[in-house]
Amino acid sequence: MAATKPFQNKMKFREMLESDLTQVLVIERNAYSHPWSDGNFRDSLTGNDEVWLLESEGIILGHGIISVAVGEAHLLNICVASNYQRQGLGRHIIRYLIGRSQALGADIMFLEVRESNAAAYALYLSEGYEQIGVRKNYYPLGISRENAIVMSRPID
Ligand SMILES: CC(C)(COP(=O)(O)OP(=O)(O)OC[C@H]1O[C@@H](n2cnc3c(N)ncnc32)[C@H](O)[C@@H]1OP(=O)(O)O)[C@@H](O)C(=O)NCCC(=O)NCCS
């Protein structure tokens, strides 16, 4: 992992507000080939999901979203702003979300990742997730479709 950067000493997590949406959408659209829409974020914000931001001195560095129910957590979204990637922040966010899931009573976390998303897949593997299945043609990919790898990790 990269050495700690000065801004990392001032990082904190806070829950996302509707007023963060414009900034979060910019981060999302710059980082993802298939970003969440405004409507996706609004659904999470008004539903039962937990929507977390990682920020430092008012600058949003990334976001993470989980849904937790009946002892199961689902990682719905994790994203680090393009210019802050590869500095350990994705790992920091996922560990925080695992902690939140545990606090909410989950003993397992599930997620789906595009087969082509080598960065996310490597992050998940290194954080103890293992592949438990494949959803064929799950994600849109241009005029075609792409498989989702389904992964899970016990929370103890
Ligand atoms: C996936 C993502 C969240 C990782 O965040 P990050 O802050 O860059 O990751 P970290 O610096 O914490 O890296 C943690 C580990 O992930 C893996 N990783 C991260 N980026 C990688 C890359 N570009 N290529 C290969 N492995 C990578 C490595 O195993 C890394 O560990 P290391 O630094 O010890 O080698 C980030 O790339 C991202 O926001 N991507 C766009 C959104 C996305 O795809 N989200 C996942 C949807 S399922």
The ligand as an ORCA input file, in Angstrom:
! r2SCAN-3c Opt
* xyz 0 1
  C     -11.818     -0.296     -7.080
  C     -11.418      1.001     -6.376
  C     -12.495      1.394     -5.377
  C     -10.102      0.753     -5.619
  O      -9.795      1.937     -4.881
  P      -8.297      2.416     -4.643
  O      -8.325      3.465     -3.590
  O      -7.661      2.781     -5.922
  O      -7.637      1.081     -4.105
  P      -6.491      0.931     -3.008
  O      -5.412      1.934     -3.237
  O      -7.102      0.872     -1.656
  O      -5.897     -0.493     -3.411
  C      -6.232     -1.651     -2.697
  C      -5.876     -2.862     -3.545
  O      -6.748     -2.933     -4.665
  C      -6.019     -3.446     -5.789
  N      -5.995     -2.411     -6.840
  C      -6.437     -1.153     -6.746
  N      -6.299     -0.531     -7.936
  C      -5.763     -1.432     -8.779
  C      -5.397     -1.394    -10.144
  N      -5.560     -0.283    -10.879
  N      -4.915     -2.507    -10.710
  C      -4.754     -3.640     -9.983
  N      -5.064     -3.745     -8.672
  C      -5.561     -2.642     -8.081
  C      -4.653     -3.790     -5.289
  O      -4.704     -5.123     -4.816
  C      -4.493     -2.832     -4.134
  O      -3.572     -3.259     -3.183
  P      -2.025     -2.767     -3.282
  O      -2.062     -1.266     -3.369
  O      -1.446     -3.278     -2.030
  O      -1.500     -3.376     -4.532
  C     -11.147      2.142     -7.405
  O     -10.309      1.643     -8.428
  C     -12.417      2.689     -8.040
  O     -13.080      3.568     -7.477
  N     -12.745      2.204     -9.258
  C     -13.923      2.685     -9.971
  C     -15.199      2.228     -9.307
  C     -15.266      0.715     -9.201
  O     -14.911     -0.013    -10.113
  N     -15.785      0.231     -8.038
  C     -15.950     -1.198     -7.775
  C     -17.234     -1.675     -8.325
  S     -17.499     -3.420     -8.013
*
